[in-house]
């Protein structure tokens, strides 16, 4: 089992822990500041982030934005809809 750090108290936390034993924190995923992908709401196609707002597959203009979160317990990356 890997040991990471708590973003609140910076104590050591097991990768399987759901609660920091030192301070009781339960939020270990912190934003990295990167938006990972766009997904067209109409067709589900991928839209390059900096190239265009228009979907190359269906010409739709509505997109989903995902933020990257890093879990400080084990270093894994996760996406969340923003």
C-alpha positions as CSV (number, residue, x, y, z in Angstrom):
1,X,0.0,0.0,0.0
2,X,1.3,3.4,-1.0
3,X,1.4,6.3,1.4
4,X,0.4,9.8,0.3
5,X,-0.1,13.0,2.1
6,X,-3.2,14.7,3.4
7,X,-3.8,18.1,1.7
8,X,-5.0,19.7,5.0
9,X,-2.5,18.6,7.6
10,X,0.2,17.0,5.3
11,X,0.2,13.9,7.5
12,X,0.8,10.5,5.9
13,X,-2.3,8.7,4.7
14,X,-2.6,5.2,3.3
15,X,-3.9,4.9,-0.3
16,X,-6.8,2.8,1.0
17,X,-7.8,5.3,3.7
18,X,-11.0,7.2,3.4
19,X,-10.3,9.5,6.4
20,X,-7.1,11.1,7.5
21,X,-6.2,9.6,10.9
22,X,-4.5,12.8,12.0
23,X,-7.1,15.5,11.1
24,X,-10.2,13.7,9.9
25,X,-10.1,15.1,6.4
26,X,-12.1,13.1,3.8
27,X,-11.2,15.1,0.6
28,X,-8.0,13.9,-1.0
29,X,-8.6,14.8,-4.6
30,X,-7.2,18.3,-5.4
31,X,-7.5,20.1,-8.7
32,X,-4.5,20.3,-11.0
33,X,-5.8,23.3,-12.9
34,X,-6.0,21.5,-16.2
35,X,-9.1,21.0,-18.3
36,X,-8.6,17.6,-20.0
37,X,-11.2,17.3,-22.7
38,X,-14.4,18.5,-24.3
39,X,-17.1,16.2,-25.3
40,X,-19.9,17.2,-27.7
41,X,-23.3,17.1,-26.0
42,X,-25.0,16.2,-29.2
43,X,-22.9,13.3,-30.7
44,X,-20.4,12.5,-27.9
45,X,-17.4,13.3,-30.2
46,X,-14.2,14.7,-28.8
47,X,-13.5,18.4,-29.4
48,X,-9.9,19.6,-29.3
49,X,-9.7,22.1,-26.4
50,X,-7.8,24.9,-28.0
51,X,-8.6,24.4,-31.7
52,X,-12.3,25.3,-32.0
53,X,-15.6,25.5,-30.2
54,X,-17.3,23.6,-33.0
55,X,-17.5,19.8,-33.0
56,X,-15.6,18.4,-36.0
57,X,-18.2,15.5,-36.3
58,X,-21.6,17.2,-36.1
59,X,-20.8,21.0,-36.0
60,X,-22.5,21.3,-32.5
61,X,-21.5,24.1,-30.2
62,X,-22.4,22.6,-26.8
63,X,-19.6,20.9,-24.9
64,X,-18.8,19.2,-21.6
65,X,-15.7,20.3,-19.8
66,X,-13.8,18.0,-17.5
67,X,-11.3,19.1,-14.8
68,X,-8.4,16.9,-13.8
69,X,-8.1,16.0,-10.1
70,X,-5.1,14.3,-8.5
71,X,-5.6,12.0,-5.5
72,X,-2.8,12.9,-3.1
73,X,-3.0,9.4,-1.4
74,X,-1.7,7.5,-4.4
75,X,-1.1,10.1,-7.1
76,X,-3.8,8.8,-9.4
77,X,-5.6,11.2,-11.8
78,X,-9.4,11.5,-12.0
79,X,-11.7,13.5,-14.3
80,X,-14.8,15.4,-13.0
81,X,-17.5,17.2,-15.0
82,X,-17.3,21.0,-14.5
